[in-house]
Structure formats: structure tokens, C-alpha cells
Amino acid sequence: AMAKAKASFAVGTGRCGTTLMARLMQMHDNVDSFHELNPLNETFHRYCQWNELPVDDAGFLHQKDLEVKASHETGRLFFESSAYLSLSVETLARHYDARFVLMVRRPEKVINSYLKKGWYLDPPVIDNPDLAPGFQPTAEFHHFLGRPIPHKSELGEWRAMGRPGKLAWYWAT
């Protein structure tokens, strides 16, 4: 295993300023700053965490190690800003000597932004709410992985909500 390198991350609900934070950090000469550096890796880990799937974190962390190491080899600090990592904080904190910025935006602003982006536009196709959802069609595969859906008994109530209600559930959760 690689030596644990230092890394810093900004996380949040999404639509909360993570892109701006990454751009601000890019202005520093000694920082390699990224926004959603590896969406598929990050959203797969998010999907597994949300659905409490017994998946080994080693692959997720190995990819992050490669990314962090690349920054350190150039003498720069690693910083990533990604809402996709919001459910990975505990894993990242255990693995790195990491620092985190939690970004929060007013719920109505987040909800309106997600409405415009088309979140929860199509109802999920699920027969058994006790299982993690199977593939759902989205514009990008990582969007399916990164958009949580309620579990078990909460799913029925959520399905009856309009999109703003579903997005309010997401923000609150």
C-alpha cells in the first residue's frame, strides 16, 4: 500500500458552490485543484455507500491515491471539490490526513437548480424496495449512481411526491 499522502476535499449537496471552490483553489500556485475528478469512481462509491452494499473500498481509494500522488509528485497539494464525495468523507478521512470543507447552500436554491438539471424527472423502475436499485436510464451513467433514491418503506411516500418534494427529500437527507 502507498504511504498516506495529505489531501483536502470540499463536499456538499451539489449545486452548492463546489465548482466555484475548485476554481478558487486553482488560483493558488501550490495547489492542484479539481472538480469531480473521476465521476464514475466517485459516484460508484457513493452508490455503494448509500445502498450499504458490502463493497471493498480498496479500488476507490487506489484511484484516489494515484490522483493524490500525481499532485504530490509535482510538489503541489491535492484538493478536490465534489458533491459526489459527500458520502465518502468517513472513508477518505480514515485513509488520508485529510481536511474537509462542507459546503451548504439554501435549500430552495439547490432544489430549483436540480429542477432545471432534470433530477428525478423519470420515476425509478423498482419492484423490490428492499434491494439496491438496478440500472436506471440517465443521460450519463454516473448520474444514476450519484442520485440517491429512498430505501424500503420510505420509497412509496417518496414516489407520491412531486419533483420539488423529492428534491427537498434529497437536500434534507
N, C-alpha and C positions, 0 to 999 in steps of 0.2 A: 504494500500500500504506500501511496505517496505521503510525504510529510504534509501535515495540515498547514495550508497557506492561509493568510488572512484574506478575508473578503467582506464586502459590505453590500447590503441589499436594501431596496425600497419596495414595500409591498402595500397593497390596499385592495379596495373593492373593484378596481378597474374604473376607468373614466374619472380618475381622481387626481391626475397630475403626474403619473409615473413617466409619461413621455417627456414632459417638461423637466422633471427631476433629472432624467438621464441626460437631457441636453445641457442643463446647467452644470452637471458634473463633468461633461465633456470639455467644458471651458478650462478645467484645471489641467495643467501640463503634466502632472504626475499621476493622472487617473485615466484608466481605460474604463469608459462608461458605456453601458449597453442598455437597450430597452428590449425586453423579451428576446434575449439572445438565442434561445433554442426552444421555440414554442412547442414543438412536438414532445421533446423531453420533459419540459416543464408541465404541460397540460396532462401528459400521461401520468406523471407523479401526482398531480392534483386529482385526477380522476380516481386513482387508486386510494389516495388518502380520503377523499370524500366518501367513497363507497366502502371504505375499510376493507379493501382487498389485501390479502396476505401476499404482498409482492416485495421482493428483496429490493432495498434502496440502493444497492451497490452500483447498478448501471446508471441510475440517475446521478449519483454522486461522482462516479468515474467521469462522466461527461462534464460535470461542473468542474472537477479537478483539472481536466485538460484546459478548460476555458480560463480558470483562475491562474494556472501555471503559465499559460501563454502571456498573460499580462505581467506576471512577476518576472518572467524571463527578459522582458523589455525594461525592467526596473520600474514598472508602474503598478499602482494599486488597482485592484479589481472592484468594480462597482456595477451592479445590475439592478435595474428598476423594472419590476414585472409583477403585475397583479396575479399572474399565473402562479407565482411562488408563495402566495399568501397561506396556503395550506402546507407548505414545506418548511415553514420557519423553524419548527422544532427539529426537524431532520438537519437542516443547514446549520442551526445553532450548535447542535451536538457535534457536527463534523468539522466546522471551522471555528476559528476565533473570530466570529462574525459580529458585525454591528448591523442593526436594522432601523430603518425609518418606516413608520407606519403612516400611510397617507390616508386621510379621510376627507371626503367631500360631502356637502349637504345632500341628503338622500334624494330630494326631488331633482337635483341637477344630474345625479348619477342615473336615476330612473329615466328621465327624459332623454339622456344621451343614449342609453341602451335601447329605448323605444325606437330612436332614429336608426340605430345599428341593426335592428331586426331581431334582437334577442327574444327567444321563446315565441317566435312567430308561428311555427308549426307545432301542434301538440305532439308530445313524445309518444312513440309506439311502444307500449309496455303492457304485457299481460300479467306479469308476476312482480308486484312492487317489493317483494321480499328479496329480490335479486338485483344486482347492479344492472343498470340499463344496458341493453345491447346497442349495437351501432344505430345511430340516428343520422339521417342525411343533413348535412350542413354545407355551406359554401367551402369551408376548409375543414379537414378532419380534426384539426386541433380545436376548432370551435366546439365540436361535440364534446371533446374531452374536457374542455375548460368551462362548460356551462352546467353547473350542478342542477340536479333535479331532486326533489324531496324523496325520502325513503318511506317505505312501508305505509302506515296509516295516514301519514301527512300528504301522501301523493293525491288522494281523492279530493281533499279540500283544495289543494293547490291547482288541480286540473279545472276546478269550478271557477277559479279566479280569472279575471281579465289579465291582459298582459301587464298593465301597471301594478296590479296586485301581486303577480308572480315576481315582478322585478323588485317590488318592495320586500317580498319574502327573501329574495336573494340578498338584497342590501342588508336587511336585518340579521340574516343568518351569517 
